[in-house]
Amino acid sequence: MTQLPLNITPLLSYEAADFLVHQGVASAVVAGEALLARAARSAAGLAERAFQILFIQGAPRSGKTHLFFKLSADAMKSQAAMKSQESGGLYPRMREGAKDLDWGSLIPSRGCGPSDIFFVDDAHLYFEHLEPGNSGPFVSFVEELRVAGSSLVLSSATALEKFPCDQHALSRLRAGLGPVLGPPTEGEMRALVKILARQRGIALTDRKLAFLERRLPRDVKQLEEYLDRVQFISHVTGKPIRFPVLGDAL
């Protein structure tokens, strides 16, 4: 039998409630929650308006996007709570990074204020191509947020010092330099595998998790590749995801 290459990227489901706050991301969660709390106080008039920026670095598949979904959901909860008190609310906006990202288009037509929080995921896709002298649009965007007292949270798979852009952009990114996302501990792997499987619509019982815990690698990328193989084998053979399929995918 000839094995055909599988070029399918699964559409993952990111649920805020499923985000695992493991050791490798805990510091970033604390930093993000602190930013939200400061923005909420400012939006409610309980603190002075102040621009906030947070730059979070993490390797591919380290949890950056899922973290952004969690923080955005937390901001929405804050919005609902503050509205019930007639004190405004937080308005998170999430945008995926791109080489040709139009920063000006992120500003709402009404303008922005301390209640606005802008999330730009995979921002490295923009900054890796930002040559010196071309930082004007980003700098203008940041300065508009500064005047309005808004907040900006960026994620990147590339370290800030590797960006080719000029100091006008770099100095603003450095001001928000936050934690680097890391891997979970050994004791957190089972919970992570369960969540990664659930993202793919795979329900793993405790028996199956115990079976896999002794056999799977501890690298997140390899874990995801394994689960994708499980999905593929089940789809091609029509077999339910039970121990034989889990074993065949190893």
Order of alpha helices (4+ residues) and beta strands (2+ residues): alpha-beta-alpha-beta-beta-alpha-alpha-beta-alpha-beta-alpha-alpha-alpha-alpha
